[in-house]
Amino acid sequence: MKIFITGVAGFLGSHLADAMLAEGHEVIGCDNLIGGYRDNVPAEVDFYESDCNDFEKMKELLKNVDIVYHTACTAYEGLSVFSPKLVAENTYLNSVSMASAAIANNVKRFVTCSSMARYGTQEIVPFTENMICKPQDPYGISKFSAENVLRNLCEIHGMELVIAVPHNIIGPRQKYDDPFRNVASIMINLMLQGRQPIIYGDGMQKRCFSFVQDDIDCLKKLAFQDNVVGEVINIGPDEEFVTINHLAETLAKLMDFELHPIYMPGRPQEVKLATCSADKARRLLGYQTKYTLEQGLSKMIDYIRERGAKPFIYHLPIEIYSEKTPKTWSEHLF
Ligand SMILES: NC(=O)c1ccc[n+]([C@@H]2O[C@H](COP(=O)([O-])OP(=O)(O)OC[C@H]3O[C@@H](n4cnc5c(N)ncnc54)[C@H](O)[C@@H]3O)[C@@H](O)[C@H]2O)c1
């Protein structure tokens, strides 16, 4: 099959490309390098440094493509409150552009990555796919709006759609010099520089992290299995819930680091308890985790250590400065 992966220089996109290539598929991909790293892209990928919002280019690149796997996004939930235009353009608008280009080329299936931000705050946890979505920030709203417009276009024009909802996936190739995203990578980069991790709020926010290799197999199956067409499926575990404080403690233990975290005021709209059910993924995709949190974190530490700790780069514009803007960003504290 010929598979087009958007965001192929990103974390999930590049791992997916490896998985598809390993199965003998032809992989072509694009990334505008607003995030990700150029050297994440596997050498065998036919790579274009292009923006999904460049519709004419996308239309040209998608010729004879069987499957589009859309991972490209500025997946910055916290930042989206302060840079909504940037995030909407690269979450909602780029999805419309890709869907339109795919339909124009008679692509068979479109797999898109949504986010657990689609659920917002719910009375009941873990979140299940059939819940009424109540996204509460521009990122979550853009993701959910993208799902809706994709569903609409796919129904009208007869393209298969699958919606993956990855959550809290960690591993090598995550951008670790990015001050706006990827809490575990940020903490490792700071600790390697001998600096204390910064924690928003009281650190009691609970998350359920999973190691990328545990999720890639499921994500890959979404491109091929018949029983997933039209479905929304959470991708990630529901077994080992940890607080952000615990994450910092575990990293400190693994890195033999004397921990005294710096606590900063919480970020607006941050969901306290965000966990997703993996029942549907178990049922439809045979989802099973193999890596413990410590094993996953150890692999990330090795990866970042090998590449070397790096200063944080404030590479994205902040559109709205106010007293609510986290000081970590407005005063470049990372
Ligand atoms: N990693 C997770 O745990 C997680 C959780 C929830 C949702 N997701 C979703 O999965 C997808 C992949 O996430 P990731 O963690 O690999 O993120 P990532 O930032 O590592 O990768 C996204 C890539 O998309 C590229 N990109 C952004 N806008 C683009 C555009 N307009 N045109 C071309 N390229 C563009 C970036 O440069 C980046 O390389 C995203 O849609 C994200 O919202 C991931």
The ligand as an SDF file (V2000), in Angstrom:
LIG
                    3D

 44 48  0  0  0  0  0  0  0  0999 V2000
    1.6380   11.8350   21.9210 N   0  0  0  0  0  0  0  0  0  0  0  0
    0.4940   11.7720   22.5730 C   0  0  0  0  0  0  0  0  0  0  0  0
    0.3980   11.2440   23.6580 O   0  0  0  0  0  0  0  0  0  0  0  0
   -0.7540   12.3540   21.9850 C   0  0  0  0  0  0  0  0  0  0  0  0
   -1.8150   12.5750   22.8400 C   0  0  0  0  0  0  0  0  0  0  0  0
   -2.9690   13.1000   22.3010 C   0  0  0  0  0  0  0  0  0  0  0  0
   -3.0660   13.3640   20.9650 C   0  0  0  0  0  0  0  0  0  0  0  0
   -2.0200   13.1430   20.1650 N   0  0  0  0  0  0  0  0  0  0  0  0
   -2.1740   13.4900   18.7570 C   0  0  0  0  0  0  0  0  0  0  0  0
   -1.3880   12.6380   17.9490 O   0  0  0  0  0  0  0  0  0  0  0  0
   -0.8230   13.3770   16.8800 C   0  0  0  0  0  0  0  0  0  0  0  0
    0.6850   13.2450   16.9080 C   0  0  0  0  0  0  0  0  0  0  0  0
    1.1760   13.7090   18.1480 O   0  0  0  0  0  0  0  0  0  0  0  0
    2.7250   13.7190   18.4740 P   0  0  0  0  0  0  0  0  0  0  0  0
    2.8540   13.5050   19.9220 O   0  0  0  0  0  0  0  0  0  0  0  0
    3.4420   12.8080   17.5500 O   0  0  0  0  0  0  0  0  0  0  0  0
    3.0760   15.2470   18.1550 O   0  0  0  0  0  0  0  0  0  0  0  0
    4.3870   15.8800   17.4820 P   0  0  0  0  0  0  0  0  0  0  0  0
    4.3550   17.3270   17.7790 O   0  0  0  0  0  0  0  0  0  0  0  0
    5.6070   15.1170   17.8830 O   0  0  0  0  0  0  0  0  0  0  0  0
    4.1590   15.6500   15.9290 O   0  0  0  0  0  0  0  0  0  0  0  0
    3.3070   16.4520   15.1630 C   0  0  0  0  0  0  0  0  0  0  0  0
    4.0690   16.8800   13.9160 C   0  0  0  0  0  0  0  0  0  0  0  0
    3.1660   17.6280   13.0970 O   0  0  0  0  0  0  0  0  0  0  0  0
    3.8960   18.6580   12.4620 C   0  0  0  0  0  0  0  0  0  0  0  0
    2.9450   19.6880   12.0300 N   0  0  0  0  0  0  0  0  0  0  0  0
    2.1870   20.5240   12.7930 C   0  0  0  0  0  0  0  0  0  0  0  0
    1.3870   21.2910   12.0340 N   0  0  0  0  0  0  0  0  0  0  0  0
    1.6560   20.9460   10.7450 C   0  0  0  0  0  0  0  0  0  0  0  0
    1.1440   21.3870    9.4940 C   0  0  0  0  0  0  0  0  0  0  0  0
    0.2080   22.3430    9.4160 N   0  0  0  0  0  0  0  0  0  0  0  0
    1.6390   20.8250    8.3780 N   0  0  0  0  0  0  0  0  0  0  0  0
    2.5970   19.8580    8.4360 C   0  0  0  0  0  0  0  0  0  0  0  0
    3.1050   19.3960    9.5880 N   0  0  0  0  0  0  0  0  0  0  0  0
    2.6400   19.9260   10.7370 C   0  0  0  0  0  0  0  0  0  0  0  0
    4.8900   19.1170   13.5090 C   0  0  0  0  0  0  0  0  0  0  0  0
    5.9970   19.7510   12.9500 O   0  0  0  0  0  0  0  0  0  0  0  0
    5.2520   17.7970   14.2030 C   0  0  0  0  0  0  0  0  0  0  0  0
    6.4240   17.2370   13.6670 O   0  0  0  0  0  0  0  0  0  0  0  0
   -1.3180   14.8010   17.0370 C   0  0  0  0  0  0  0  0  0  0  0  0
   -2.4580   14.9700   16.2350 O   0  0  0  0  0  0  0  0  0  0  0  0
   -1.6940   14.8980   18.4840 C   0  0  0  0  0  0  0  0  0  0  0  0
   -2.7010   15.8410   18.7140 O   0  0  0  0  0  0  0  0  0  0  0  0
   -0.8510   12.6630   20.6440 C   0  0  0  0  0  0  0  0  0  0  0  0
  1  2  1  0
  2  3  2  0
  2  4  1  0
  4  5  1  0
  4 44  2  0
  5  6  2  0
  6  7  1  0
  7  8  2  0
  8  9  1  0
  8 44  1  0
  9 10  1  0
  9 42  1  0
 10 11  1  0
 11 12  1  0
 11 40  1  0
 12 13  1  0
 13 14  1  0
 14 15  2  0
 14 16  1  0
 14 17  1  0
 17 18  1  0
 18 19  2  0
 18 20  1  0
 18 21  1  0
 21 22  1  0
 22 23  1  0
 23 24  1  0
 23 38  1  0
 24 25  1  0
 25 26  1  0
 25 36  1  0
 26 27  1  0
 26 35  1  0
 27 28  2  0
 28 29  1  0
 29 30  1  0
 29 35  2  0
 30 31  1  0
 30 32  2  0
 32 33  1  0
 33 34  2  0
 34 35  1  0
 36 37  1  0
 36 38  1  0
 38 39  1  0
 40 41  1  0
 40 42  1  0
 42 43  1  0
M  CHG  2   8   1  16  -1
M  END
$$$$
